[in-house]
Amino acid sequence: MELQSCVKIINEWDIVAARQLGRNVAKELGFGTVDQARITTAISELARNIYLYAGQGKVCIEKVYNNGKAGMKIIASDEGPGIQDIRKVMEDGYTTSGGLGAGLPGVKRLMDDFSIDSTPGEGTDIRATKWLR
């Protein structure tokens, strides 16, 4: 496993920086343009959630290898208010920001592996991996 590269999410420009980092790593690994778009969309959603709901946090990108397969793991973490009801936020169409509600269910669909760990009052850790086909 390689070292991660991280972008601190403090303002909206950091969302752009996280997307760019993700796109660059996806290109390096050999992902096609469609998967690059999926990955950057997922990163954008995760980074925007940090910015909107936690105020600040970080998005880390890691190259991962498993059984001869290469992939890319996105780790979005914050020490914000946490998510009270994970099942509810994973429902399609659920939104607290007035957005389209694609959010976390959308990220789960765009990626191959997805996990979420959140403790109210302590923060949230979301991990999503895309494998090279």
DSSP file (Angstrom, degrees, kcal/mol; ACC not computed):
  #  RESIDUE AA STRUCTURE BP1 BP2  ACC     N-H-->O    O-->H-N    N-H-->O    O-->H-N    TCO  KAPPA ALPHA  PHI   PSI    X-CA   Y-CA   Z-CA
    1    1 A M              0   0    0      0, 0.0    63,-0.1     0, 0.0     2,-0.1   0.000 360.0 360.0 360.0 135.4    0.0    0.0    0.0
    2    2 A E        -     0   0    0     61,-1.2     2,-0.0     1,-0.1     0, 0.0  -0.439 360.0 -85.9 -87.2 165.0    1.3    3.4   -0.9
    3    3 A L        -     0   0    0     -2,-0.1    60,-0.4     1,-0.1     2,-0.2  -0.326  48.2-113.0 -64.4 152.2    1.2    6.5    1.3
    4    4 A Q        -     0   0    0     58,-0.1     2,-0.5    -3,-0.1    58,-0.2  -0.531  15.2-143.7 -84.9 154.9   -1.9    8.6    1.1
    5    5 A S  E     -A   61   0A   0     56,-2.4    56,-3.1    -2,-0.2     2,-0.3  -0.978  25.4-165.1-112.5 132.9   -2.2   12.1   -0.3
    6    6 A C  E     -A   60   0A   0     -2,-0.5     2,-0.5    54,-0.3    54,-0.2  -0.891  18.5-158.9-124.5 150.8   -4.6   14.3    1.6
    7    7 A V  E     -A   59   0A   0     52,-2.5    52,-2.4    -2,-0.3     2,-0.3  -0.995  22.5-133.4-123.6 123.6   -6.4   17.6    1.0
    8    8 A K  E     -A   58   0A   0     -2,-0.5     2,-0.8    50,-0.2    50,-0.3  -0.598  17.4-141.8 -72.9 134.8   -7.7   19.5    4.0
    9    9 A I  E     +A   57   0A   0     48,-3.0    48,-1.4    -2,-0.3     3,-0.1  -0.875  51.2 129.7-103.8 106.8  -11.3   20.6    3.4
   10   10 A I  S    S+     0   0    0     -2,-0.8     2,-0.3     1,-0.4    -1,-0.2   0.606  71.4  14.9-124.2 -35.3  -11.8   24.1    4.9
   11   11 A N  S >> S-     0   0    0     -3,-0.3     3,-1.1     1,-0.0     4,-0.7  -0.817  86.9 -91.4-136.5 177.9  -13.3   26.1    2.1
   12   12 A E  H >> S+     0   0    0      1,-0.3     4,-1.1    -2,-0.3     3,-0.7   0.805 119.4  62.6 -64.3 -29.5  -14.9   25.5   -1.3
   13   13 A W  H 3> S+     0   0    0      1,-0.2     4,-2.0     2,-0.2    -1,-0.3   0.806  95.1  62.1 -65.1 -27.5  -11.6   25.7   -3.2
   14   14 A D  H <> S+     0   0    0     -3,-1.1     4,-2.4     1,-0.2    -1,-0.2   0.808  96.1  59.3 -67.8 -28.5  -10.4   22.7   -1.3
   15   15 A I  H <X S+     0   0    0     -3,-0.7     4,-2.1    -4,-0.7    -1,-0.2   0.919 106.8  47.1 -63.1 -43.1  -13.3   20.7   -2.9
   16   16 A V  H  X S+     0   0    0     -4,-1.1     4,-2.4     1,-0.2    -2,-0.2   0.907 111.1  51.3 -63.4 -42.9  -11.8   21.5   -6.3
   17   17 A A  H  X S+     0   0    0     -4,-2.0     4,-2.4     1,-0.2    -2,-0.2   0.892 109.6  49.9 -62.9 -40.1   -8.3   20.6   -5.0
   18   18 A A  H  X S+     0   0    0     -4,-2.4     4,-2.4     2,-0.2    -1,-0.2   0.910 110.7  49.8 -65.4 -42.5   -9.5   17.2   -3.8
   19   19 A R  H  X S+     0   0    0     -4,-2.1     4,-2.7     2,-0.2    -2,-0.2   0.927 111.2  49.2 -59.5 -45.8  -11.3   16.5   -7.1
   20   20 A Q  H  X S+     0   0    0     -4,-2.4     4,-2.5     2,-0.2    -2,-0.2   0.909 110.0  50.4 -63.5 -43.3   -8.1   17.3   -9.0
   21   21 A L  H  X S+     0   0    0     -4,-2.4     4,-2.3     1,-0.2    -1,-0.2   0.932 112.1  48.7 -58.4 -46.1   -5.9   15.1   -6.8
   22   22 A G  H  X S+     0   0    0     -4,-2.4     4,-2.5     1,-0.2    -2,-0.2   0.906 110.7  49.5 -61.6 -43.4   -8.4   12.2   -7.3
   23   23 A R  H  X S+     0   0    0     -4,-2.7     4,-2.4     2,-0.2    -1,-0.2   0.915 111.0  50.2 -63.1 -42.5   -8.4   12.7  -11.1
   24   24 A N  H  X S+     0   0    0     -4,-2.5     4,-2.4     2,-0.2    -2,-0.2   0.915 112.8  45.5 -63.1 -43.5   -4.6   12.8  -11.2
   25   25 A V  H  X S+     0   0    0     -4,-2.3     4,-2.1     2,-0.2    -1,-0.2   0.903 111.8  52.5 -66.7 -40.7   -4.3    9.5   -9.2
   26   26 A A  H  X>S+     0   0    0     -4,-2.5     5,-2.5    -5,-0.2     4,-0.8   0.908 110.7  47.9 -61.1 -42.1   -7.1    7.9  -11.3
   27   27 A K  H ><5S+     0   0    0     -4,-2.4     3,-1.0     1,-0.2    -2,-0.2   0.932 109.5  52.9 -63.2 -45.8   -5.2    8.8  -14.5
   28   28 A E  H 3<5S+     0   0    0     -4,-2.4    -1,-0.2     1,-0.3    -2,-0.2   0.876 109.1  49.6 -56.5 -39.8   -1.9    7.5  -13.0
   29   29 A L  H 3<5S-     0   0    0     -4,-2.1    -1,-0.3    -5,-0.1    -2,-0.2   0.648 120.7-109.2 -76.9 -14.8   -3.5    4.2  -12.2
   30   30 A G  T <<5 +     0   0    0     -3,-1.0    -3,-0.2    -4,-0.8    -2,-0.1   0.655  57.4 161.9  97.1  16.8   -5.0    3.9  -15.7
   31   31 A F      < -     0   0    0     -5,-2.5    -1,-0.2    -6,-0.2   101,-0.1  -0.449  39.1-117.4 -66.9 143.2   -8.7    4.5  -15.1
   32   32 A G     >  -     0   0    0     -2,-0.1     4,-2.4     1,-0.1     5,-0.2  -0.192  31.7 -95.9 -73.4 172.6  -10.6    5.4  -18.2
   33   33 A T  H  > S+     0   0    0      1,-0.2     4,-2.1     2,-0.2     5,-0.1   0.837 122.5  53.9 -63.8 -33.5  -12.4    8.7  -18.6
   34   34 A V  H  > S+     0   0    0      2,-0.2     4,-2.0     1,-0.2    -1,-0.2   0.945 112.5  42.8 -66.9 -46.8  -15.8    7.4  -17.4
   35   35 A D  H  > S+     0   0    0      2,-0.2     4,-2.7     1,-0.2    -2,-0.2   0.854 110.8  56.8 -68.2 -32.7  -14.4    5.9  -14.2
   36   36 A Q  H  X S+     0   0    0     -4,-2.4     4,-2.6     1,-0.2    -1,-0.2   0.924 108.4  47.7 -60.3 -42.4  -12.3    9.1  -13.7
   37   37 A A  H  X S+     0   0    0     -4,-2.1     4,-2.1     2,-0.2    -2,-0.2   0.895 111.3  50.5 -65.6 -39.9  -15.6   11.1  -13.8
   38   38 A R  H  X S+     0   0    0     -4,-2.0     4,-2.3     2,-0.2    -2,-0.2   0.936 112.6  47.0 -61.6 -46.3  -17.2    8.6  -11.4
   39   39 A I  H  X S+     0   0    0     -4,-2.7     4,-2.5     1,-0.2    -2,-0.2   0.926 113.0  47.1 -63.4 -46.6  -14.3    9.0   -8.9
   40   40 A T  H  X S+     0   0    0     -4,-2.6     4,-2.3     1,-0.2    -1,-0.2   0.853 111.2  52.4 -67.9 -32.1  -14.2   12.8   -9.1
   41   41 A T  H  X S+     0   0    0     -4,-2.1     4,-2.3    -5,-0.2    -1,-0.2   0.923 110.4  48.2 -65.9 -43.6  -18.0   13.0   -8.7
   42   42 A A  H  X S+     0   0    0     -4,-2.3     4,-2.4     2,-0.2    -2,-0.2   0.922 112.5  48.5 -61.9 -44.6  -17.7   10.8   -5.5
   43   43 A I  H  X S+     0   0    0     -4,-2.5     4,-3.0     1,-0.2     5,-0.3   0.914 109.7  52.8 -61.7 -43.0  -14.9   12.9   -4.2
   44   44 A S  H  X S+     0   0    0     -4,-2.3     4,-2.5     1,-0.2    -1,-0.2   0.921 110.4  47.1 -59.2 -46.2  -16.8   16.1   -4.9
   45   45 A E  H  X S+     0   0    0     -4,-2.3     4,-2.2     2,-0.2    -1,-0.2   0.929 114.9  46.0 -61.1 -47.0  -19.9   14.8   -2.9
   46   46 A L  H  X S+     0   0    0     -4,-2.4     4,-1.9     2,-0.2    -2,-0.2   0.919 115.0  46.0 -65.6 -43.8  -17.8   13.6    0.0
   47   47 A A  H  X S+     0   0    0     -4,-3.0     4,-2.5     1,-0.2    -1,-0.2   0.902 111.9  51.5 -65.8 -41.0  -15.7   16.8    0.2
   48   48 A R  H  X S+     0   0    0     -4,-2.5     4,-3.1    -5,-0.3     5,-0.3   0.893 107.5  53.3 -63.9 -39.0  -18.9   19.0   -0.1
   49   49 A N  H  X>S+     0   0    0     -4,-2.2     4,-2.8     2,-0.2     5,-0.7   0.913 109.0  49.3 -61.6 -41.9  -20.5   17.0    2.7
   50   50 A I  I  X>S+     0   0    0     -4,-1.9     4,-1.9     3,-0.2     5,-1.6   0.961 114.3  45.4 -59.4 -50.5  -17.5   17.8    4.9
   51   51 A Y  I  <5S+     0   0    0     -4,-2.5     4,-0.2     3,-0.2    -2,-0.2   0.914 120.1  39.3 -59.4 -46.7  -17.6   21.4    4.0
   52   52 A L  I  <5S+     0   0    0     -4,-3.1    -1,-0.2    -5,-0.2    -2,-0.2   0.896 130.1  22.5 -73.6 -41.6  -21.4   21.8    4.5
   53   53 A Y  I  <5S+     0   0    0     -4,-2.8    -3,-0.2    -5,-0.3    -2,-0.2   0.763 132.0  29.8-105.1 -28.5  -22.0   19.6    7.6
   54   54 A A  I  <<S-     0   0    0     -4,-1.9     2,-0.5    -5,-0.7    -3,-0.2   0.635  87.0-135.9-106.7 -18.2  -18.7   19.3    9.5
   55   55 A G  S   <S+     0   0    0     -5,-1.6     2,-0.3    -6,-0.2    -4,-0.1  -0.196  78.7  11.9  89.2 -44.7  -17.1   22.7    8.6
   56   56 A Q        +     0   0    0     -2,-0.5    23,-0.6    -6,-0.2     2,-0.3  -0.987  67.6 122.5-159.7 161.9  -13.7   21.0    8.0
   57   57 A G  E     -AB   9  78A   0    -48,-1.4   -48,-3.0    -2,-0.3     2,-0.3  -0.917  47.0 -87.9 175.0-152.6  -12.1   17.7    7.6
   58   58 A K  E     -AB   8  77A   0     19,-2.7    19,-2.7   -50,-0.3     2,-0.5  -0.999  10.5-147.8-150.4 153.4   -9.9   15.9    5.0
   59   59 A V  E     -AB   7  76A   0    -52,-2.4   -52,-2.5    -2,-0.3     2,-0.4  -0.988  22.6-167.7-118.2 123.4  -10.2   13.8    1.9
   60   60 A C  E     -AB   6  75A   0     15,-3.0    15,-2.8    -2,-0.5     2,-0.4  -0.899   7.2-155.8-114.8 143.2   -7.3   11.3    1.4
   61   61 A I  E     -AB   5  74A   0    -56,-3.1   -56,-2.4    -2,-0.4     2,-0.4  -0.956  14.1-178.9-118.4 134.6   -6.6    9.3   -1.7
   62   62 A E  E     - B   0  73A   0     11,-2.3    11,-3.1    -2,-0.4     2,-0.4  -0.998  26.2-132.5-136.6 133.6   -4.7    6.1   -1.5
   63   63 A K  E     - B   0  72A   0    -60,-0.4   -61,-1.2    -2,-0.4     2,-0.3  -0.731  34.1-168.0 -80.0 133.2   -3.5    3.7   -4.3
   64   64 A V  E     - B   0  71A   0      7,-2.4     7,-2.6    -2,-0.4     2,-0.4  -0.931  13.6-163.5-127.6 150.4   -4.5    0.1   -3.2
   65   65 A Y  E     + B   0  70A   0     -2,-0.3     2,-0.3     5,-0.2     5,-0.2  -0.998  12.2 169.1-135.0 134.3   -3.6   -3.3   -4.5
   66   66 A N  E >   - B   0  69A   0      3,-2.4     3,-2.1    -2,-0.4    -2,-0.0  -0.936  69.6 -17.9-150.4 121.4   -5.3   -6.6   -3.8
   67   67 A N  T 3  S-     0   0    0     -2,-0.3     3,-0.1     1,-0.3    -1,-0.0   0.885 128.9 -48.0  50.4  45.5   -4.8  -10.0   -5.4
   68   68 A G  T 3  S+     0   0    0      1,-0.3     2,-0.4     0, 0.0    -1,-0.3   0.455 114.8 119.4  78.8   0.0   -3.1   -8.4   -8.4
   69   69 A K  E <   -B   66   0A   0     -3,-2.1    -3,-2.4    64,-0.0     2,-0.3  -0.785  52.4-146.8 -99.2 142.7   -5.8   -5.8   -8.8
   70   70 A A  E     +B   65   0A   0     -2,-0.4    62,-3.0    -5,-0.2     2,-0.3  -0.805  28.1 154.0-103.6 149.7   -5.1   -2.0   -8.6
   71   71 A G  E     -BC  64 131A   0     -7,-2.6    -7,-2.4    -2,-0.3     2,-0.4  -0.918  36.8-113.6-158.3-174.8   -7.5    0.4   -7.2
   72   72 A M  E     -BC  63 130A   0     58,-2.5    58,-2.3    -2,-0.3     2,-0.4  -0.993  19.6-157.1-137.1 125.6   -8.0    3.7   -5.5
   73   73 A K  E     -BC  62 129A   0    -11,-3.1   -11,-2.3    -2,-0.4     2,-0.5  -0.883   2.9-159.0-107.0 133.9   -9.4    4.3   -2.0
   74   74 A I  E     -BC  61 128A   0     54,-3.4    54,-2.4    -2,-0.4     2,-0.5  -0.945   6.4-169.5-108.6 127.8  -11.0    7.6   -1.0
   75   75 A I  E     -BC  60 127A   0    -15,-2.8   -15,-3.0    -2,-0.5     2,-0.6  -0.965   2.5-174.4-120.8 115.0  -11.1    8.3    2.8
   76   76 A A  E     +BC  59 126A   0     50,-2.8    50,-2.9    -2,-0.5     2,-0.4  -0.941  15.4 168.7-110.1 119.4  -13.3   11.3    3.8
   77   77 A S  E     +BC  58 125A   0    -19,-2.7   -19,-2.7    -2,-0.6     2,-0.3  -0.965   8.8 163.1-136.1 150.1  -13.0   12.1    7.5
   78   78 A D  E     -BC  57 124A   0     46,-2.1    46,-0.8    -2,-0.4   -21,-0.2  -0.956  38.8-132.8-152.5 168.1  -14.1   14.8    9.8
   79   79 A E        +     0   0    0    -23,-0.6    44,-0.2    -2,-0.3   -22,-0.1  -0.236  66.1 126.3-117.0  40.1  -14.6   15.6   13.5
   80   80 A G  S    S-     0   0    0     44,-0.1   -26,-0.2   -24,-0.1     3,-0.1   0.189  82.0 -64.1 -82.5-156.8  -18.0   17.2   12.9
   81   81 A P  S    S-     0   0    0      0, 0.0    40,-2.6     0, 0.0    41,-0.2   0.598  72.8-135.8 -72.5 -10.5  -21.3   16.6   14.5
   82   82 A G        -     0   0    0     38,-0.3     2,-0.6    39,-0.2    42,-0.1  -0.099  28.5 -68.1  77.7 175.3  -21.5   13.0   13.1
   83   83 A I        -     0   0    0     40,-0.3     3,-0.3     1,-0.2    35,-0.1  -0.926  35.0-161.3-110.3 120.7  -24.6   11.4   11.4
   84   84 A Q  S    S+     0   0    0     -2,-0.6     2,-0.4     1,-0.3    -1,-0.2   0.915  85.3  21.9 -66.1 -44.9  -27.5   10.7   13.7
   85   85 A D     >  -     0   0    0      1,-0.1     4,-1.9     2,-0.0     3,-0.3  -0.831  61.8-179.3-132.9  93.1  -29.2    8.2   11.4
   86   86 A I  H  > S+     0   0    0     -2,-0.4     4,-1.4    -3,-0.3    -1,-0.1   0.888  84.8  56.8 -61.0 -41.2  -27.0    6.5    8.8
   87   87 A R  H  4 S+     0   0    0      1,-0.2    -1,-0.2     2,-0.2     3,-0.2   0.901 107.1  49.8 -58.2 -39.9  -29.8    4.5    7.4
   88   88 A K  H >4 S+     0   0    0     -3,-0.3     3,-1.8     1,-0.2    -1,-0.2   0.932 109.3  49.1 -66.5 -45.6  -31.8    7.6    6.7
   89   89 A V  H 3< S+     0   0    0     -4,-1.9    15,-0.3     1,-0.3    -1,-0.2   0.711 105.9  59.9 -69.1 -16.6  -28.9    9.5    4.9
   90   90 A M  T 3< S+     0   0    0     -4,-1.4     2,-0.4    -3,-0.2    -1,-0.3   0.406  82.6 105.2 -89.3   2.6  -28.4    6.4    2.8
   91   91 A E  S X  S-     0   0    0     -3,-1.8     3,-1.7    -5,-0.1    13,-0.1  -0.675  82.9-108.0 -81.4 135.2  -32.0    6.6    1.4
   92   92 A D  T 3  S+     0   0    0     -2,-0.4    10,-0.1     1,-0.2     3,-0.1  -0.382 103.2  19.0 -60.1 135.8  -32.2    7.9   -2.1
   93   93 A G  T 3  S+     0   0    0      8,-1.2     2,-0.3     1,-0.3    -1,-0.2   0.300  86.9 136.2  88.2 -10.0  -33.6   11.4   -2.3
   94   94 A Y    <   +     0   0    0     -3,-1.7     2,-0.3     7,-0.3    -1,-0.3  -0.557  25.4 162.3 -73.0 131.8  -32.9   12.2    1.4
   95   95 A T        -     0   0    0     -2,-0.3    -3,-0.0    -3,-0.1    -6,-0.0  -0.992  33.8-179.5-149.9 143.3  -31.4   15.7    1.7
   96   96 A T  S    S+     0   0    0     -2,-0.3    -1,-0.1    -7,-0.0    -2,-0.0   0.435  88.1  58.1-112.5  -7.0  -30.9   18.2    4.5
   97   97 A S  S    S-     0   0    0      0, 0.0     3,-0.1     0, 0.0    -1,-0.0   0.448 110.6-110.8-103.1  -1.3  -29.2   20.8    2.3
   98   98 A G  S    S+     0   0    0      1,-0.2    -3,-0.0     2,-0.0     0, 0.0   0.562  78.4 129.1  81.6   6.7  -32.0   21.3   -0.2
   99   99 A G  S    S-     0   0    0      1,-0.1    -1,-0.2     2,-0.0    -4,-0.0   0.053  80.8 -81.3 -79.7-164.7  -29.8   19.6   -2.8
  100  100 A L        -     0   0    0     -3,-0.1    -7,-0.1     1,-0.1    -1,-0.1   0.654  53.8-127.1 -78.1 -15.1  -30.8   16.8   -5.1
  101  101 A G  S    S+     0   0    0     -9,-0.1    -8,-1.2     1,-0.0    -7,-0.3   0.685  73.2 124.8  79.1  16.7  -30.1   14.2   -2.4
  102  102 A A     >  +     0   0    0     -9,-0.1     4,-3.4   -10,-0.1     5,-0.3   0.871  42.9 117.1 -73.6 -36.5  -27.8   12.1   -4.6
  103  103 A G  H  > S-     0   0    0      1,-0.2     4,-2.0     2,-0.2     3,-0.2   0.485  81.2  -1.5  12.7-124.9  -25.2   12.4   -1.8
  104  104 A L  H  > S+     0   0    0    -15,-0.3     4,-2.5     1,-0.2    -1,-0.2   0.856 132.6  53.3 -65.6 -39.5  -24.0    9.3    0.0
  105  105 A P  H  > S+     0   0    0      0, 0.0     4,-1.9     0, 0.0    -1,-0.2   0.898 110.5  50.9 -61.5 -35.5  -26.2    6.8   -1.9
  106  106 A G  H  X S+     0   0    0     -4,-3.4     4,-2.2     2,-0.2    -2,-0.2   0.913 108.7  50.2 -64.3 -43.6  -24.8    8.2   -5.1
  107  107 A V  H  X S+     0   0    0     -4,-2.0     4,-1.6    -5,-0.3    -1,-0.2   0.921 109.0  52.5 -60.4 -44.0  -21.2    7.8   -3.9
  108  108 A K  H  < S+     0   0    0     -4,-2.5    -1,-0.2     1,-0.2    -2,-0.2   0.896 111.2  46.7 -59.8 -40.6  -22.0    4.2   -2.9
  109  109 A R  H  < S+     0   0    0     -4,-1.9    -1,-0.2     1,-0.2    -2,-0.2   0.856 110.9  52.0 -70.0 -35.1  -23.3    3.5   -6.5
  110  110 A L  H  < S+     0   0    0     -4,-2.2    -1,-0.2    -5,-0.1    -2,-0.2   0.775 109.2  55.7 -72.5 -26.7  -20.4    5.2   -8.2
  111  111 A M  S  < S-     0   0    0     -4,-1.6    19,-0.2    -5,-0.2     3,-0.1  -0.526  76.1-132.3-105.8 170.5  -17.8    3.2   -6.3
  112  112 A D  S    S+     0   0    0     17,-2.2     2,-0.4     1,-0.2    18,-0.2   0.857  92.2  27.8 -90.5 -40.1  -17.2   -0.6   -5.8
  113  113 A D  E     +D  129   0A   0     16,-2.1    16,-2.1     2,-0.0     2,-0.3  -0.951  69.2 176.5-123.1 143.9  -16.7   -0.7   -2.1
  114  114 A F  E     +D  128   0A   0     -2,-0.4     2,-0.3    14,-0.2    14,-0.2  -0.980   5.4 169.0-150.5 131.7  -18.3    1.7    0.5
  115  115 A S  E     -D  127   0A   0     12,-2.5    12,-2.5    -2,-0.3     2,-0.4  -0.996  11.1-163.9-142.3 150.0  -18.3    1.9    4.2
  116  116 A I  E     -D  126   0A   0     -2,-0.3     2,-0.4    10,-0.2    10,-0.2  -0.999   6.3-179.3-136.4 133.6  -19.4    4.6    6.7
  117  117 A D  E     +D  125   0A   0      8,-2.5     8,-2.9    -2,-0.4     2,-0.4  -0.987  14.0 167.0-132.6 121.3  -18.6    5.0   10.3
  118  118 A S  E     -D  124   0A   0     -2,-0.4     6,-0.2     6,-0.2   -32,-0.1  -0.997  19.9-167.3-142.3 135.9  -20.1    7.9   12.3
  119  119 A T  E >>  -D  123   0A   0      4,-2.5     3,-2.8    -2,-0.4     4,-2.0  -0.975  34.0-116.4-121.7 117.2  -20.4    8.7   15.9
  120  120 A P  T 34 S+     0   0    0      0, 0.0   -38,-0.3     0, 0.0   -37,-0.0  -0.254 101.9  13.6 -52.8 131.1  -22.7   11.6   16.8
  121  121 A G  T 34 S+     0   0    0    -40,-2.6   -39,-0.2     1,-0.1   -42,-0.0   0.306 125.6  61.9  85.9  -8.7  -20.6   14.4   18.4
  122  122 A E  T <4 S-     0   0    0     -3,-2.8     2,-0.3     1,-0.3   -40,-0.1   0.681 100.3-106.1-120.6 -29.9  -17.3   12.9   17.3
  123  123 A G  E  <  - D   0 119A   0     -4,-2.0    -4,-2.5   -44,-0.2     2,-0.3  -0.781  26.0 -81.0 131.9-175.7  -17.3   12.8   13.5
  124  124 A T  E     -CD  78 118A   0    -46,-0.8   -46,-2.1    -2,-0.3     2,-0.4  -0.970  19.3-166.2-136.3 144.4  -17.6   10.6   10.4
  125  125 A D  E     -CD  77 117A   0     -8,-2.9    -8,-2.5    -2,-0.3     2,-0.4  -0.978  12.0-177.5-132.8 117.4  -15.2    8.4    8.4
  126  126 A I  E     -CD  76 116A   0    -50,-2.9   -50,-2.8    -2,-0.4     2,-0.4  -0.964   3.8-170.0-119.7 132.5  -16.3    7.3    5.0
  127  127 A R  E     +CD  75 115A   0    -12,-2.5   -12,-2.5    -2,-0.4     2,-0.4  -0.983   7.9 173.6-124.5 129.3  -14.2    4.9    2.8
  128  128 A A  E     -CD  74 114A   0    -54,-2.4   -54,-3.4    -2,-0.4     2,-0.4  -0.999   9.1-165.2-137.8 133.3  -14.9    4.2   -0.8
  129  129 A T  E     -CD  73 113A   0    -16,-2.1   -17,-2.2    -2,-0.4   -16,-2.1  -0.945   7.2-164.0-123.1 140.5  -12.8    2.2   -3.2
  130  130 A K  E     -C   72   0A   0    -58,-2.3   -58,-2.5    -2,-0.4     2,-0.4  -0.990  16.1-148.4-119.4 129.5  -12.9    1.9   -7.0
  131  131 A W  E     -C   71   0A   0     -2,-0.4     2,-0.3   -60,-0.2   -60,-0.3  -0.782  19.7-114.5-100.8 141.2  -11.1   -1.1   -8.6
  132  132 A L              0   0    0    -62,-3.0   -62,-0.2    -2,-0.4  -101,-0.1  -0.553 360.0 360.0 -70.8 131.1   -9.4   -0.9  -12.0
  133  133 A R              0   0    0     -2,-0.3    -1,-0.1   -64,-0.1   -62,-0.0   0.442 360.0 360.0 -90.6 360.0  -11.2   -3.3  -14.4
